[in-house]
Amino acid sequence: MAWFRKEKKPRAPRTERLEIPPDVWEKCEACGHTDIREKFVRNHNVCPSCDYHRRLRAVEYARLLFDENSWSETETEIRSTDPLQFPDYQARIKKARQVADYDAILTATGTLGEMPVGIGIMDFAFMGGSMGSVVGEKISRLAQRSLEKKHPLIIVSASGGARMQEGVLSLMQMAKVSAVLSQLAERRIPYVSILTNPTTGGVSASFAMLGDAILAEPGAVIGFAGPRVIKQTLGQDLPEGFQTAEFLRDHGMLDAVVHRRELKATVGRLLRHMSGQPAAAGWTTA
Ligand SMILES: [Zn+2]
C-alpha cells in the first residue's frame, strides 16, 4: 500500500560547506583551550577559559588605554642607526620595521578618561622589545612633553632587556630615562608604570620599576636575570612562582596585579587620585 511506503526524495546538493575554516580558531598557549578567534579578541586577548593574558601589540594597548580617536603618535621620525657596525644589525632592523615602524616603542599623546596623558608602549614583536637608543630617546621626549604640558606619563613595558647590538649606548638609556623621570617626580607629575609579560633586563632595572604606581598584568614574568642564572649564582632552588607579577606584588615590589579589562579604569582612578581631580561626568571607575 502506497501510503505506508516512505517516498525517497532526492537530496538537494549541498551548496556551502558547514565547517568553519581552520584559521578562525585560536588556541590558548597556557591551557590549550580552543575557541573562535573573535572570542579571544573580544576578551582583549585574554583566554576565556584560564584568564591567561596573551601578548598584545602596542597599537592594541593604545586602543585599550586611550579614549576612542583621542590619540596621535609622537616622535615618528626617530630611527635606529648602527653605531657599532654590528654584524647583521641593519638587516635585522629592516626586517623588524616590517612588523612595526615605530621601533620597539610606540609613543603617543591623547586622553585617558578625558585626562590628557602621554603613553609609551613597548612592542615585543620588534626585536623582543629591546631597549636601544631609539627607545630611550622616545621615552625621554615623551616625558619632556609631560613636563611641558604637566600631564601624566604612562609606560607599558614588554622587553627582553637592552639591545645587544648597540652595546653600552643601550645601557646608557637606563640612566637617561631615569634622569628625566626624576624631573617628573620633582614637579609632582604622576608616572604610572604597567608591566606586561615579559619585563626583564635593563627595562626592569630602570623606568619599569620607577613608577609612582607600578601595575602588572596577571602572570607576567618580571625580573632582571633569568631564573637559571640566579639559581646557578645562588646555588639554591628558587621559590615557586618566583618572578611572576603575583609573587612580586606579595613581596612589595609592585602595587597591584590588574586584569586587562580593568586596566584603563584602574589607571584613570589612580591618575585622578594622584592629581587630586574629581571623576569626570560619565566616567565610571568601577
Ligand atoms: Zn587558557
Boltz pocket constraint, residues with backbone or C-beta under 6 A from the ligand:
constraints:
  - pocket:
      binder: B
      contacts: [[A, 28], [A, 29], [A, 30], [A, 31], [A, 32], [A, 33], [A, 47], [A, 48], [A, 49], [A, 50], [A, 51], [A, 52]]
      max_distance: 6.0
